[in-house]
Amino acid sequence: MLVIVLENAPPRLRGRMAVWLLEVRAGVYVGEYSRRVREMLWSQVEAGIEDGNAVMAWNTNTESGFDFVTLGSNRRIPLEKDGIKLVSFLPTEAPKPDQGEKSAL
């Protein structure tokens, strides 16, 4: 199984992915292809993503049963711990204190 998720991708890239994969939701593409085709599809994502972001996941014989790659900026950052890929979340930007608010001293 191969899954590619595109966010803020140009329409031409989304159309390119729809030629090869089934778009089950907006920007979510699934299919079953060989490693060679998977790498070709990812190279097209890399070439056409522009300011968007993407993730591609596929089944493989690792401990977790899958592997994934990401591209572009996103709050979810992949990291590897003890040979297992995990996902870390960046904190949201903290709201700035109100300008009119005075400290209680």
C-alpha positions as MATLAB code, in Angstrom:
seq = 'MLVIVLENAPPRLRGRMAVWLLEVRAGVYVGEYSRRVREMLWSQVEAGIEDGNAVMAWNTNTESGFDFVTLGSNRRIPLEKDGIKLVSFLPTEAPKPDQGEKSAL';
ca = [
       0.000    0.000    0.000;
       1.227    3.434   -0.888;
      -0.308    6.636    0.520;
       0.633   10.176   -0.479;
      -0.886   13.215    1.227;
      -0.469   16.649   -0.349;
      -1.317   19.947    1.383;
      -1.316   23.276   -0.416;
      -0.022   21.577   -3.547;
      -0.385   23.152   -6.988;
      -3.262   21.720   -9.081;
      -0.862   20.324  -11.689;
       0.853   18.167   -9.047;
      -2.503   16.964   -7.712;
      -3.520   16.093  -11.262;
      -0.245   14.232  -11.797;
      -0.823   12.157   -8.663;
      -4.415   11.427   -9.718;
      -3.101    9.853  -12.941;
      -1.201    7.219  -10.942;
      -3.147    6.935   -7.686;
      -6.742    7.002   -6.471;
      -7.635   10.283   -4.722;
      -9.837    9.068   -1.846;
     -10.075   12.500   -0.186;
      -8.829   15.925   -1.217;
      -5.059   15.576   -1.380;
      -4.999   11.930   -0.171;
      -3.828    9.404   -2.782;
      -3.598    5.633   -2.406;
      -2.270    2.867   -4.597;
      -0.081   -0.213   -4.787;
       3.140    0.176   -6.733;
       6.700   -1.079   -6.853;
       9.625    0.714   -5.252;
      10.653    2.098   -8.636;
       7.253    3.712   -9.291;
       7.066    4.947   -5.677;
      10.421    6.697   -6.069;
       9.339    8.185   -9.408;
       6.137    9.531   -7.825;
       8.070   11.037   -4.903;
      10.526   12.715   -7.281;
       7.529   14.332   -8.994;
       6.241   15.503   -5.610;
       9.668   16.965   -4.782;
       9.808   18.773   -8.113;
       6.271   20.191   -7.965;
       5.313   20.796   -4.313;
       6.418   24.488   -4.287;
       5.216   26.017   -0.951;
       3.079   23.040    0.042;
       3.973   19.992    2.069;
       3.685   16.275    1.525;
       4.069   12.926    3.202;
       4.393    9.528    1.578;
       3.935    6.271    3.527;
       4.275    2.701    2.296;
       4.299   -0.764    3.756;
       7.658   -2.418    4.262;
       9.171   -5.105    6.473;
      10.339   -2.843    9.316;
       9.384   -3.225   12.967;
       6.385   -0.935   12.504;
       5.443   -2.421    9.118;
       5.686    0.872    7.258;
       8.027    3.712    6.463;
       7.427    7.307    5.448;
       9.094   10.461    4.163;
       7.983   14.062    4.454;
       8.604   17.219    2.487;
       7.907   20.871    3.273;
       7.161   22.606    6.537;
       4.564   21.179    8.902;
       3.963   21.053   12.674;
       4.586   17.313   12.564;
       8.308   16.580   12.437;
       9.548   13.013   11.922;
      12.230   11.780   14.302;
      13.880    8.434   14.852;
      14.268    6.857   18.318;
      15.970    3.496   18.740;
      15.432    2.705   15.077;
      11.709    3.492   15.155;
      10.305    6.474   13.290;
       8.041    8.666   15.384;
       6.359   12.016   14.839;
       6.948   15.037   17.063;
       4.598   18.001   17.182;
       5.919   21.522   17.233;
       4.106   23.700   19.776;
       1.697   26.259   18.450;
       2.813   29.832   18.734;
       1.873   31.117   22.197;
      -0.591   34.010   22.190;
       0.985   37.355   22.946;
      -0.066   38.982   26.221;
      -2.605   41.722   25.908;
      -0.938   45.117   25.446;
      -3.318   46.793   27.942;
      -2.870   44.124   30.584;
      -0.745   45.165   33.573;
       1.233   42.771   35.674;
      -0.007   42.148   39.241;
       2.942   43.289   41.357;
];
